[in-house]
Amino acid sequence: MTTHTTKIAIVGAGPGGTLMAIYLAKQGFTVEVYERRGDMRLEAVEQGRSINLTLAVRGLHALEKVGLLHSVLSITMPLKGRTIHGLDGTQKFQPYGKDEHEVIYSIQRKDLNIALLNHVDSFPNVKVFFHKRCVSLDKETKTLHLLDELSNETVSVTADIIIGADGAYSTVRQQLMRMQKTHYKQEYLDWGYKQLTIPPGPDGSFLLREDTLHDWPRGDVMMLAIPNYDGCFTCTCVLPFKGEVSFDTLNTESAVAAFFKNQFADVVPYIPGLANQFLHNQINDFITVSTDPWYYKDAIVLLGDACHAVYPFYGQGMNAAFEDCFVLSECIKNHPGNWEAAFASYQQKRLRNTNVLAQLSKENFDELRDKVRSPWLVAQKKTIAALNRLFPRTWIPLYTMMTHTTMPYADALERCQKQNRAARWLGIDLIIFFIAMCLIAVRLGEKTQRFWTFSWRKSARFRP
């Protein structure tokens, strides 16, 4: 390992900031990390926007490069697909890939963060300072002004390079934008979410199938449940902020109980103190952020949510942040001593891709809460999966390219659009239409059968 005299300050000791510290430490830089929260290994801390993450090939590749792949995988749960829960209690499984190797991994944010912090501690050239909140910075002198939240004193720290890994509401980004032309956009959904917990069964077992993400799509409302390796499930209940059925109106125990009985009846027995959890847990926003530029001269650069926060519905947020770390590290290697060139190359490689991820994450929200029930979408996925099995190197589903490869996001979308044009030219849309009609016919047949079975049983009660 080469030793450098360059001192790098990272603001934010979340998963992205700590992984970046590891990459830089391995290159021999002196690294100082400043985190506004306490050390989660020693004290209870607020977890941020989400307590659950999913890791896929991109994130795993970045972890493998610093020797952390196997230790992190040991605290994950592999997910083979998603289970769709119908309003009538039926369940349908939709695989994530064509075989058992195409899976994603569920991990709790705290577990991942602790694993990374523990690894950071093994480097003598990295120090982490907790309870230090960045309140401002001077771009020209590369000076951070930090508030010690225990002593309430402000300290100033100067570094050669400042990296902002301080999340969607990044102070570093706000300071970087000052006195500089910036294209910036911040959007919120009209929906928010609360997190609920399904505990393990009395014997420690999972109460739902443990190798899938569970989805209760109900149009304007939705619930997701994701397993954790300790036997519990983290549920995300998604609702509009305003409206007839919304966080505004579900404000009493009776209203909450009636809502869950009506929409998610099959999961109600598994959530103890459901109404109490729902009423007392925090309402969270869904936010997406895009900004340009990501850097200032040879002084400051952003990574992760600080420059490209996305809605969580593609499961790629943490993977994109970890991919940032890998790409930025490679750019630094390829431009030794020329930090501005390294930062420019990093932005050029990443910006268009994270913009595509933001777009697709928004589209996937509509799919998860509603379209996932559509016969057309099911038929489309079945047809694409069949084409992928027949022509595995030629016809690749968009989800596979996004999740199970390291192909740049923008390239994946471009290839998908070419495949879709070829499909229309070949008349594959007609095949999808035929399959969709068959699925609709099957569903109508099932409903008709249930109706007549119910009617017969009802009339049988009154027979002499």
N, C-alpha and C positions, 0 to 999 in steps of 0.2 A: 504493500500500500504506500503510495506516494504521499508525503506530507506537504500541505500547502499552508501558507501564512494567511490566506484569505479567511476572514471571519464572516460567517453567514448567520443571520438571525431569522428564525422562522416564527411567525405569529400564528399560534394555533397548534395544540398537541392532540388533535383528533386523529383518526386513522390516516388521513392524507398527509398531515404535517409530520407525524411520526415516521411514516414510511419514507417521506422525502429526506428526513434527517438521517435515516439509515443509509439511503443511497449516497448522500453527500459524505457521510462518515466513512463509507467504504472507499471513497475517492480521496480521503485524507484531509478534508476540510475541517476546520474548527466550527462547530455548530452550537448555537444556543437557541433553545425553544422556549417560547413564552406562552403560557396558557392561563386564561382568566379563571378557569375552574380549579378546584383542588385536585389532588392526586386521587383518582378513582380507586386505586389499589388500597388506599388508607381511609377514605371517607366517602360518604354518599354524596354523589354529585348529580346535578340535572343532566339528563341524557340528550337533550336537543330535540330535533324534529322527529327522529325515529329511533326506536330501540332495536329494530331488526334490520338486517341488511341481507342482500343476496350476492354471492360471489359466483362469477362465471369465468370463462377462459381468460378474458383480458386481465381481470384482477388476479387470478391464479398465476398467470404468466409473470406479472410484476412481482408477486411474492416469491416465486421460484427463483428469480434473478438475484435475490438477496438471501436465499437459503431458508425461507420461512414457509414454504409450501406445505410440507408435511405436518409441521407443528400447528398450523392454522387449520388444516383440514381435519385434524383430530378433534376440533371443537365445533364442527359444523354438522348439519343434517343435509344429506343429499335429497334433492327433490326431482322426481322423475316427470312431473307434469302438474296439471291443476285438476282438481275435482270440482265440478260445477254442481251446486246444490239447487235443485228446482224448488219452486214454491210448494209443490206437492210432496216434497221429501225425497224425490228421486235424485240419484247421483250419477253423473257422467264423468268419466276420466278422459282428459285430453293430454297426451304425452307432449313433452317439450322437444323431443327429437325422434329420430328414426330407430334408435337403439338405446341400450342401457348406459352407454358412455356419454350420451348427450343429456347431461343433467346440470342443474345449478345447485348451489349450496346455501342453505340458510345459516346465518350466524348472528348472534346478539352483538350489537355495537360495543357494549362494554367488554365482552370477552375478547373481541378482536383488538380493541384499543389497549387492553391490558397486555395481551400477547406482544403487541408492537412496543409498548413502553418497556416491558421487561427486556426485550431485545436491544432497545436503545441504551439501556443501562450497561450493556456489555462493551460499549465503546467509550474509551477514555476521552475522546475528543468531542463528545456530545454532553451537554448539560441541559436539563429541563427545569424551568422555573415555573412554579404553580402560583395561582392567585395573583397573576400579573396581567392586568387588562390593558390592552393598547388603546389609548385615548386619542393620540395624534402622532404624526411623524413629520419630519422635515425631509423632503425628497432630495434636496440639494446636498445637505450634510449627512444624509443617510442615518438620521437619528430617530430612534423610537422613544416616545414618551409613554411610560407605563405607570398605571395606578396599582399600587400594592393594596389589594382589597382586604387585607388583614390589618395593616397599619394605617391605611388611608393616606399613605405618602406617595408622591410621584417621583419616579426615578427616570433618568434618561440613559439610553444605551445607544452607542454608535457601532455600526457594522459596515462591512464592505458591500454586502448584499443583503437585501431584505426580501423574504418570501412571505406572501400573504396566503395563509391556509386557514383563515379564520371564518370560513363558512359563508352562507348566503347573505348575511347582513354584515359583511366584511368591513371593518374599519380601515384596513389597509387599502382596499379598493376605493373607498370613499376619499381617502387622502390622495391616492394616485390620480384620481379624476380631477382634482383641483388644478385650475390654471392650465388645463390641457383639453384639447378637443377630444371628446369621447362619445362614442355611440353606445348608449346604455338603455336597456329595457328591463323592466321588472313587472311581472304579471302574477296575478293570483287567480285561482279558480273560485267559482261561486260556491264551491263545496269545501268543507273542512273535515276533520276526522278526530275521533277519540279512540284511544287504545284501551282494550279490555284484555283480560287474561283468562284462559281456560287452564286450570291447574292439572297436574297429572292425576290419574285415578288413585284409589286407595293403595294399590300395590305399586304405584310409581309408573304405571303404564300410560301410554297415550290414549286419550279418549276419542280421537279421530284418527283416520289413516295418517301415518306419520311421514310418508315419503312424497307428499304432494302439498302444493299450496291449495287452500280451500277458498272457493269463491261463491258468494251468494249474490248473483246479479239481479237487481230489482229495478232497473231503469234509473230513476233519480236517486235511489239509495242503493248502497252496496255494503257488503262486509267481506273482508278477507281474513283468513287465519293461516299463520305460518308456524311450523313446529320448531321447537328448540331442543337441543340435545339433553336438557334436563327433564324432558317429559311434558312440558307445558306448551301451550300455543299462545302466541301474541295475536290478538284480533284487532283489526283496524276497521272501525265502523265509520263509513263515509256518508255524509248527509249534506244537503244544502244548508247554508246559514239562515236563509229566510224561506218562507213558504208554508204551505199547509202542513207538510210533514218535514220538519227541519229542526235544527238545534234550538231555534227560537221557541218552537211549540212543544218540544219534548222536555218539559221542565218540571214534571211531577213523577213520582214513582208509578202511579197508575197509568200515566200516558206512556212512559217508557215500557212498562210491562205489556201493555196492549200492543204497542208498536212491534216489539220483538216477537210476541206470540203470533202476530199477523204476518210478519215478514221473514223471520228466522226461527220458526218454531222448533226445528230439529236440533238447534244448538243451545236453546234456552236452558235445558237441564244441566248443561256442562259448565255454566258460568255462575259460580256462587256470588250472591249479593249483586246480581246483575244491575238492578236499578240504582243501587248505591254507587257501584263502579262508574256507571254511565254519568250520573249526575255530578259526581265529584272529580272525575278525571278531566284534565285540561282539553280544551278545544284547540286544535292545531291547524295552521294554514297550509295550503299547497302553494308553493312559490316556485317560479322559474326566473332565472336571471341570465341575461347575456350582456356582455360588455366588450368594447374594442377601443383601445388596445388593452392587452393583458400585462404590459410592462411599461416601465419608464426608464429610458436610456439604459445605462449599465448598472442601475441601482435597485430596482424593485421589479418583482414578477409575482403573478398570482397563479394559484392552482386550485383544482377541485371546485367546490361550490362557490368559492369567492369569485370565480370568473364564469362559471357555467352551471349554476344550480338548475336542476331539472325536476319535473314531477316524477314521483317514484314508480310509475306504472309500467316501466319497461325493465325494472330491476337492474339498471345499469349505472346508477349514480356513483356508487363506490367503485365500481369497475373503471368508470371513466376517470375518476380521481387517481386511482392507482396507476392507470395507463399514463396520466399526466406525469406522474413521478418518474416512470421509466423513460418516457420520451424526453422530458427535461434533462434527466441525467445523461442521456445519450447526446443531447445537443451540447451540453457543457463539455463533454469529452471531445466532441467533434470540433469545438471552437475554443481550444485552451487559451485562457486569459482574455478572450474577447467576449465579455458577458453580454453586451448588447446584441452581437451577432447570434449568440446562443439563444437569447430570449426571442429574437425575431424569428429564428428558425423554429423554435418551439411553438410559437403562436401560429406560424404558417402551417405547421403539421396538424395542429389540434383544433383551431377555431372553427373551420368549416365542418369538421366532424361532430363537435359538440353541439353546433347549431342544428344539425340533422337529428341528433339524439333528442334534443329538446322538442323538436317537431313530432317525432315518433312517440315520445313519452306522452304527449298530450293526446295523440290519436289513440294510444292504447288504453287511456282512461275510458274513452267511449266504448271500446271493445269490452273491457272488463266489467263495466257496470250494466251493459245492455246487450251489445251486439254478439257477445259470446253465446247467447241463446239463439241467435238467428240461424235458420236452416241454410241460408245462403253462405254464411261465414263457415259453418261446419262443412258444407259441401266443398267450399273453396279450399279449406285446409286439408280435407281428405284427398282432393285431386292433386294438390301441390305435393303432399306427402307421397302419393303414388308415383308422380313424375320424378320425385327425388330418389325413390327406390329404383326406378328404371334407369335414370340418368344421374347418378350421384355426383358426378363432377360437372355436369352441365346445368342441371336444374336444382338450385338450392333455395330453400325458403328464406325469406328475409329474416325471420326470427333466428334461424340457424346461423346465418352470417353475422348477425348482431351479437348473438349470445355465445355461440360455440366456436367462434374463430376470432382472430385478431385483425381481420380485414377492416380497414378504416370505415367508420360508420357511413360516410358520404359515398364511398365506393360501393358499399353493400346496398344502399338505397338505389344508386344508379343501376347496378346490375339487376336488382329486383324490377325496376321499371322497364328495363330491356326485356326481361323474361315475361312480364305482363303484356308487353306489346306483341311479343312472339306468340303468346297464348291466344290473344284475340285473333291474330292472323291465322292460327291453326284451327280456330273454332273451338278451343277448349272451354270458352265461356258457355257454349251450348251443353257441354258435358256437365259443367258445374250446375247449370240450370236444371238439367234432368235429375241429377242427384238431389238437388234441393227439393224438387217436386216430390221425389220419392220419400225424402225425410218428412216433408209436410204430410204426405199421405199416411205414413206410418204413425205420426203423432196424432192425426185425426182419428185413425183406427184405434189407437190406445185409449184416447179420451172417450170415444164412443163405447168401447168395451167396458171401461170403468163406469160410464153412465148407466148402461143397461144392467151391469152387475149390481150396482147400488140400487137401482129401481127394483130389481127382482128381489133382492134381500129385504128391501123395505116393504114390498107387497107381501112377502112371505110371512112377515110378522102378524099380518091381519087375517091370514087364512085360518079357517076353523080346524 
